[in-house]
């Protein structure tokens, strides 16, 4: 048991982050709980509404930003490489595939003794629907003059979306919770677990026909700093002036969204 003390310490030093981006859910939730416990019921309720708006706006924007990366066709986020490959294999829409994979990841929380929050369940239900809706609206792009801006816009908007829904502090995404749960149960660093899981995810998705390319690499390099930036921008600030979400973790520690 003593061997778990160091990894747990690492988690509390990190900031909270989704499906697949270390930002610790514990640090955010404990900070939110301690702040809200000192507030009156009416002030707590008044902050719930903007946090809910922030949560669902972030999840919807996440799905839309992922659709932009699909239309760019220059490489997807690690988990969406898998989702795209599975969608091609099964004939299901990519958004529905994302939802099924997210729900499956959530089932794996049970043996890991992870507790989902509203944001966790909403992540499973909203992102896939938003992605399919956006894919139905955004036309396919063929010219690099169009595809490169789509790629850049998708990555930046993904960072914005991550900051929005994580800072709302309603719980980690199903893929993030899977990684933090494995971290707690095995005592291995989140960086190691994240790397191993995402390499397996990308390799499997690529083998099934998912798109891997320069966009995948650019996303991997930029999403941590972008998420860190927008976590600070969208941090929920209570009446006392103290933020309930403090983005102090290093970008490379993020388990971003997934």
VOKOL-638176 format. One record per residue (C-alpha): residue number from 0; residue in one letter; chain; x, y, z. Coordinates in nm, 4 decimals. Each point is the difference from the previous one (the first is absolute). Last residue first. Example, Ala and Ser with C-alpha at 12.3 -4.5 7.8 and 13.67 -1.06 7.14 Angstrom:
<sites>
(site 1 'S' 'A' (1.3670 -0.1060 0.7140))
(site 0 'A' 'A' (-0.1370 -0.3440 0.0660))
</sites>
This chain:
<sites>
(site 257 'X' 'A' (-1.1109 1.1470 -2.4411))
(site 256 'X' 'A' (0.1256 0.2764 0.0652))
(site 255 'X' 'A' (0.3097 0.0832 0.1260))
(site 254 'X' 'A' (0.1964 -0.2100 0.2396))
(site 253 'X' 'A' (0.2224 0.2936 0.0938))
(site 252 'X' 'A' (0.3424 -0.0468 0.1524))
(site 251 'X' 'A' (0.1700 0.1667 -0.2955))
(site 250 'X' 'A' (-0.1877 0.3204 0.0715))
(site 249 'X' 'A' (0.1494 0.0280 0.3506))
(site 248 'X' 'A' (-0.2583 0.0349 0.2730))
(site 247 'X' 'A' (-0.0992 0.3318 0.1570))
(site 246 'X' 'A' (-0.3398 0.0596 -0.1513))
(site 245 'X' 'A' (-0.1987 0.0923 0.3089))
(site 244 'X' 'A' (-0.3659 -0.0923 -0.0096))
(site 243 'X' 'A' (-0.2246 0.1367 0.2724))
(site 242 'X' 'A' (0.1559 0.3435 -0.0464))
(site 241 'X' 'A' (0.0087 0.2260 0.3001))
(site 240 'X' 'A' (-0.1759 0.3348 -0.0383))
(site 239 'X' 'A' (-0.2224 -0.0549 0.3035))
(site 238 'X' 'A' (-0.3039 0.0029 -0.2286))
(site 237 'X' 'A' (0.1210 -0.3073 -0.1831))
(site 236 'X' 'A' (0.2231 -0.0007 -0.3116))
(site 235 'X' 'A' (-0.0466 -0.2920 -0.2399))
(site 234 'X' 'A' (0.3176 -0.0363 -0.2064))
(site 233 'X' 'A' (-0.0725 0.0788 -0.3665))
(site 232 'X' 'A' (0.3190 0.1879 -0.0899))
(site 231 'X' 'A' (0.2261 -0.2097 0.2232))
(site 230 'X' 'A' (-0.1346 -0.3255 -0.1447))
(site 229 'X' 'A' (0.0378 0.1676 -0.3387))
(site 228 'X' 'A' (0.3766 0.0331 0.0328))
(site 227 'X' 'A' (0.0532 -0.3496 0.1398))
(site 226 'X' 'A' (-0.2144 -0.1479 -0.2768))
(site 225 'X' 'A' (0.2074 0.1804 -0.2625))
(site 224 'X' 'A' (0.3315 -0.1048 0.1583))
(site 223 'X' 'A' (-0.1112 -0.3666 0.0116))
(site 222 'X' 'A' (-0.1708 0.0006 -0.3423))
(site 221 'X' 'A' (0.3065 0.1218 -0.1887))
(site 220 'X' 'A' (0.2426 -0.2891 -0.0359))
(site 219 'X' 'A' (-0.2554 -0.2833 -0.0270))
(site 218 'X' 'A' (-0.2164 0.2023 -0.2388))
(site 217 'X' 'A' (0.2965 0.0779 -0.2250))
(site 216 'X' 'A' (0.0935 -0.3698 -0.0098))
(site 215 'X' 'A' (-0.3526 -0.1141 -0.0858))
(site 214 'X' 'A' (-0.0381 0.2826 -0.2511))
(site 213 'X' 'A' (0.3187 -0.1074 -0.1772))
(site 212 'X' 'A' (-0.1587 -0.3331 -0.0707))
(site 211 'X' 'A' (-0.2084 -0.2891 0.1294))
(site 210 'X' 'A' (-0.3463 -0.0585 -0.1475))
(site 209 'X' 'A' (-0.1839 -0.3120 0.1183))
(site 208 'X' 'A' (-0.0026 -0.3022 -0.2323))
(site 207 'X' 'A' (-0.0330 -0.2919 0.2416))
(site 206 'X' 'A' (0.3776 -0.0347 0.0392))
(site 205 'X' 'A' (0.0160 0.3727 0.0706))
(site 204 'X' 'A' (-0.2609 -0.0342 0.2753))
(site 203 'X' 'A' (0.1865 -0.2869 0.1636))
(site 202 'X' 'A' (0.3346 0.1814 -0.0139))
(site 201 'X' 'A' (-0.1539 0.3262 0.1243))
(site 200 'X' 'A' (-0.1764 -0.1669 0.2944))
(site 199 'X' 'A' (0.3029 -0.2103 0.0967))
(site 198 'X' 'A' (0.2252 0.3074 -0.0104))
(site 197 'X' 'A' (-0.2657 0.1888 0.1967))
(site 196 'X' 'A' (-0.0187 -0.2631 0.2743))
(site 195 'X' 'A' (0.3774 -0.0338 0.0415))
(site 194 'X' 'A' (0.0610 0.3756 0.0012))
(site 193 'X' 'A' (-0.2841 0.0678 0.2434))
(site 192 'X' 'A' (0.1166 -0.2727 0.2341))
(site 191 'X' 'A' (0.3593 0.1240 -0.0016))
(site 190 'X' 'A' (-0.0983 0.3655 0.0487))
(site 189 'X' 'A' (-0.2500 -0.1018 0.2651))
(site 188 'X' 'A' (0.2839 -0.1505 0.2013))
(site 187 'X' 'A' (-0.0404 -0.3587 0.1109))
(site 186 'X' 'A' (-0.1475 -0.0729 0.3437))
(site 185 'X' 'A' (-0.2084 -0.2786 -0.1524))
(site 184 'X' 'A' (-0.3441 0.0714 0.1461))
(site 183 'X' 'A' (0.0317 0.3767 0.0240))
(site 182 'X' 'A' (0.1539 0.0437 -0.3437))
(site 181 'X' 'A' (-0.2501 -0.2398 -0.1553))
(site 180 'X' 'A' (-0.2777 0.2149 0.1442))
(site 179 'X' 'A' (0.1675 0.3176 -0.1318))
(site 178 'X' 'A' (0.0104 -0.1553 -0.3468))
(site 177 'X' 'A' (-0.3590 -0.1253 0.0057))
(site 176 'X' 'A' (-0.1148 0.3327 0.1417))
(site 175 'X' 'A' (0.1553 0.1789 -0.2962))
(site 174 'X' 'A' (-0.1769 -0.2340 -0.2427))
(site 173 'X' 'A' (-0.3386 0.0486 0.1693))
(site 172 'X' 'A' (0.0344 0.3805 0.0258))
(site 171 'X' 'A' (0.0782 0.1483 0.3401))
(site 170 'X' 'A' (-0.2583 0.1504 0.2325))
(site 169 'X' 'A' (-0.2281 0.3024 0.0268))
(site 168 'X' 'A' (0.2772 0.2556 0.0422))
(site 167 'X' 'A' (-0.1170 0.2772 -0.2404))
(site 166 'X' 'A' (0.3724 0.0504 -0.0624))
(site 165 'X' 'A' (0.0076 -0.3336 -0.1828))
(site 164 'X' 'A' (-0.2868 0.0969 -0.2300))
(site 163 'X' 'A' (0.1299 0.3378 -0.1073))
(site 162 'X' 'A' (0.3742 -0.0686 -0.0086))
(site 161 'X' 'A' (-0.0526 -0.3088 -0.2133))
(site 160 'X' 'A' (-0.2257 0.1913 -0.2384))
(site 159 'X' 'A' (0.2587 0.2772 -0.0443))
(site 158 'X' 'A' (0.2731 -0.2578 -0.0660))
(site 157 'X' 'A' (-0.2231 -0.1769 -0.2515))
(site 156 'X' 'A' (-0.0701 0.3378 -0.1606))
(site 155 'X' 'A' (0.3754 0.0471 -0.0481))
(site 154 'X' 'A' (0.0457 -0.3480 -0.1487))
(site 153 'X' 'A' (-0.3020 0.0254 -0.2302))
(site 152 'X' 'A' (0.0956 0.3465 -0.1222))
(site 151 'X' 'A' (0.3501 -0.1204 -0.0877))
(site 150 'X' 'A' (-0.1319 -0.3043 -0.1874))
(site 149 'X' 'A' (-0.2690 0.1984 -0.1801))
(site 148 'X' 'A' (0.2608 0.2612 -0.0974))
(site 147 'X' 'A' (0.2149 -0.2825 -0.1484))
(site 146 'X' 'A' (-0.2913 -0.1634 -0.1838))
(site 145 'X' 'A' (-0.1171 0.3089 -0.1877))
(site 144 'X' 'A' (0.3191 0.0969 -0.1836))
(site 143 'X' 'A' (0.0865 -0.3698 0.0044))
(site 142 'X' 'A' (-0.2894 -0.0506 -0.2439))
(site 141 'X' 'A' (-0.2453 -0.2881 0.0396))
(site 140 'X' 'A' (-0.2361 0.0986 0.2804))
(site 139 'X' 'A' (-0.3182 -0.1958 0.0821))
(site 138 'X' 'A' (-0.2951 0.2172 0.0955))
(site 137 'X' 'A' (-0.0717 0.0959 0.3628))
(site 136 'X' 'A' (-0.3688 -0.0358 0.0915))
(site 135 'X' 'A' (-0.0442 -0.3769 0.0286))
(site 134 'X' 'A' (0.3414 -0.0269 0.1636))
(site 133 'X' 'A' (-0.1112 0.2618 0.2538))
(site 132 'X' 'A' (-0.3080 -0.2015 0.0969))
(site 131 'X' 'A' (0.2022 -0.3215 0.0226))
(site 130 'X' 'A' (0.2554 0.1717 0.2250))
(site 129 'X' 'A' (-0.2625 0.1604 0.2236))
(site 128 'X' 'A' (-0.1693 -0.3378 0.0522))
(site 127 'X' 'A' (0.3339 -0.1640 0.0805))
(site 126 'X' 'A' (0.0955 0.2756 0.2449))
(site 125 'X' 'A' (-0.3333 0.0117 0.1838))
(site 124 'X' 'A' (-0.0751 -0.3468 0.1390))
(site 123 'X' 'A' (0.3347 -0.1302 0.1246))
(site 122 'X' 'A' (0.1187 0.3401 0.1230))
(site 121 'X' 'A' (-0.3352 0.0517 0.1717))
(site 120 'X' 'A' (0.0600 -0.3159 0.2035))
(site 119 'X' 'A' (0.3418 0.1204 0.1124))
(site 118 'X' 'A' (-0.1083 0.3611 0.0511))
(site 117 'X' 'A' (-0.2779 -0.1107 0.2333))
(site 116 'X' 'A' (0.2575 -0.1869 0.2060))
(site 115 'X' 'A' (0.1408 -0.3500 -0.0234))
(site 114 'X' 'A' (0.1497 -0.1785 0.3021))
(site 113 'X' 'A' (0.3074 -0.2160 -0.0604))
(site 112 'X' 'A' (0.0293 -0.3299 0.1815))
(site 111 'X' 'A' (0.2384 -0.1476 -0.2603))
(site 110 'X' 'A' (-0.2266 -0.3052 -0.0311))
(site 109 'X' 'A' (-0.2920 0.2346 -0.0805))
(site 108 'X' 'A' (0.1922 0.2542 -0.2094))
(site 107 'X' 'A' (0.0223 -0.2578 -0.2803))
(site 106 'X' 'A' (-0.3697 0.0623 -0.0685))
(site 105 'X' 'A' (0.0890 0.3627 -0.0772))
(site 104 'X' 'A' (0.2454 -0.1101 -0.2671))
(site 103 'X' 'A' (-0.2814 -0.1960 -0.1645))
(site 102 'X' 'A' (-0.2259 0.3069 0.0111))
(site 101 'X' 'A' (0.2736 0.2084 -0.1630))
(site 100 'X' 'A' (0.0544 -0.2647 -0.2690))
(site 99 'X' 'A' (-0.3743 -0.0050 -0.0730))
(site 98 'X' 'A' (-0.0196 0.3801 -0.0142))
(site 97 'X' 'A' (0.3015 0.0302 -0.2300))
(site 96 'X' 'A' (-0.1547 -0.2621 -0.2299))
(site 95 'X' 'A' (-0.3212 0.2014 -0.0070))
(site 94 'X' 'A' (0.1963 0.3106 -0.0950))
(site 93 'X' 'A' (0.1918 -0.1831 -0.2713))
(site 92 'X' 'A' (-0.3167 -0.1303 -0.1591))
(site 91 'X' 'A' (-0.0367 -0.3759 -0.0078))
(site 90 'X' 'A' (0.1180 -0.2089 -0.2967))
(site 89 'X' 'A' (0.1740 -0.2444 0.2315))
(site 88 'X' 'A' (0.3553 0.0021 -0.1378))
(site 87 'X' 'A' (-0.0059 0.3592 -0.1209))
(site 86 'X' 'A' (-0.1376 0.1159 0.3334))
(site 85 'X' 'A' (0.2614 -0.2071 0.1844))
(site 84 'X' 'A' (0.2807 0.1719 -0.1930))
(site 83 'X' 'A' (-0.1515 0.3440 0.0587))
(site 82 'X' 'A' (-0.0412 -0.0626 0.3715))
(site 81 'X' 'A' (0.3572 -0.1309 0.0285))
(site 80 'X' 'A' (0.1490 0.3028 -0.1748))
(site 79 'X' 'A' (-0.2430 0.2006 0.2136))
(site 78 'X' 'A' (0.1749 -0.1249 0.3125))
(site 77 'X' 'A' (0.3417 0.1228 -0.1170))
(site 76 'X' 'A' (-0.1165 0.3403 -0.1331))
(site 75 'X' 'A' (-0.0329 -0.0026 -0.3770))
(site 74 'X' 'A' (0.2295 0.0399 -0.2998))
(site 73 'X' 'A' (0.0010 0.2120 -0.3156))
(site 72 'X' 'A' (-0.3555 -0.0671 -0.1147))
(site 71 'X' 'A' (-0.1125 0.3594 0.0581))
(site 70 'X' 'A' (-0.3601 -0.1236 0.0137))
(site 69 'X' 'A' (0.0820 -0.2322 0.2910))
(site 68 'X' 'A' (0.1855 0.2781 0.1791))
(site 67 'X' 'A' (-0.3012 0.2291 -0.0407))
(site 66 'X' 'A' (-0.2235 -0.2752 0.1409))
(site 65 'X' 'A' (0.2216 -0.0149 0.3089))
(site 64 'X' 'A' (-0.0559 0.3726 0.0477))
(site 63 'X' 'A' (-0.3777 -0.0503 -0.0203))
(site 62 'X' 'A' (0.0058 -0.2764 0.2620))
(site 61 'X' 'A' (0.2119 0.2099 0.2333))
(site 60 'X' 'A' (-0.2243 0.3021 -0.0599))
(site 59 'X' 'A' (-0.2991 -0.2005 0.1181))
(site 58 'X' 'A' (0.1888 -0.1192 0.3092))
(site 57 'X' 'A' (0.1215 0.3512 0.0825))
(site 56 'X' 'A' (-0.3416 0.1583 -0.0429))
(site 55 'X' 'A' (-0.1436 -0.2768 0.2160))
(site 54 'X' 'A' (0.2415 0.0579 0.2880))
(site 53 'X' 'A' (0.0016 0.3805 -0.0205))
(site 52 'X' 'A' (-0.3791 0.0123 0.0078))
(site 51 'X' 'A' (0.0054 -0.2329 0.2989))
(site 50 'X' 'A' (0.2593 0.2183 0.1733))
(site 49 'X' 'A' (-0.2079 0.3102 -0.0725))
(site 48 'X' 'A' (-0.3023 -0.1686 0.1628))
(site 47 'X' 'A' (0.1832 -0.1452 0.3013))
(site 46 'X' 'A' (0.1362 0.3374 0.1098))
(site 45 'X' 'A' (-0.3393 0.1398 0.1017))
(site 44 'X' 'A' (-0.0768 -0.3241 0.1820))
(site 43 'X' 'A' (0.3098 0.0403 0.2171))
(site 42 'X' 'A' (-0.0882 0.3632 0.0721))
(site 41 'X' 'A' (-0.3480 -0.1063 0.1125))
(site 40 'X' 'A' (0.1279 -0.2869 0.2142))
(site 39 'X' 'A' (0.2448 0.2326 0.1805))
(site 38 'X' 'A' (0.3675 -0.0529 -0.0655))
(site 37 'X' 'A' (0.2592 -0.1645 0.2262))
(site 36 'X' 'A' (-0.0730 -0.3466 -0.1391))
(site 35 'X' 'A' (0.0335 0.1370 -0.3531))
(site 34 'X' 'A' (0.3685 0.0776 0.0438))
(site 33 'X' 'A' (0.0892 -0.3307 0.1606))
(site 32 'X' 'A' (-0.1980 -0.1925 -0.2613))
(site 31 'X' 'A' (0.1534 0.1855 -0.2944))
(site 30 'X' 'A' (0.3531 -0.0553 0.1293))
(site 29 'X' 'A' (-0.0732 -0.3663 0.0641))
(site 28 'X' 'A' (-0.1492 -0.0341 -0.3485))
(site 27 'X' 'A' (0.2896 0.1698 -0.1755))
(site 26 'X' 'A' (0.2745 -0.1886 0.1800))
(site 25 'X' 'A' (-0.1815 -0.3307 -0.0316))
(site 24 'X' 'A' (-0.0638 0.0352 -0.3723))
(site 23 'X' 'A' (0.3729 0.0219 -0.0586))
(site 22 'X' 'A' (0.1406 0.1533 -0.3187))
(site 21 'X' 'A' (0.2790 -0.2262 -0.0912))
(site 20 'X' 'A' (-0.3468 -0.0043 -0.5902))
(site 19 'X' 'A' (-0.2208 -0.2914 -0.1721))
(site 18 'X' 'A' (-0.3340 0.0289 0.0282))
(site 17 'X' 'A' (0.0098 0.2518 0.2566))
(site 16 'X' 'A' (0.2415 0.2900 0.3319))
(site 15 'X' 'A' (0.0739 0.0956 0.3668))
(site 14 'X' 'A' (0.3338 0.1623 0.0764))
(site 13 'X' 'A' (0.2968 -0.1867 0.1360))
(site 12 'X' 'A' (0.1649 0.0224 0.3391))
(site 11 'X' 'A' (-0.2782 -0.2092 0.1493))
(site 10 'X' 'A' (0.0721 -0.2774 -0.2441))
(site 9 'X' 'A' (0.3706 -0.0044 0.0741))
(site 8 'X' 'A' (-0.0691 -0.0500 0.3695))
(site 7 'X' 'A' (-0.2119 -0.3011 -0.0818))
(site 6 'X' 'A' (0.2883 -0.1364 -0.2057))
(site 5 'X' 'A' (0.2368 0.0468 0.2982))
(site 4 'X' 'A' (-0.2217 -0.1541 0.2637))
(site 3 'X' 'A' (-0.0802 -0.3160 -0.1916))
(site 2 'X' 'A' (0.3199 -0.1818 0.1011))
(site 1 'X' 'A' (-0.1053 0.0153 0.3635))
(site 0 'X' 'A' (-0.2857 -0.2377 -0.0714))
</sites>
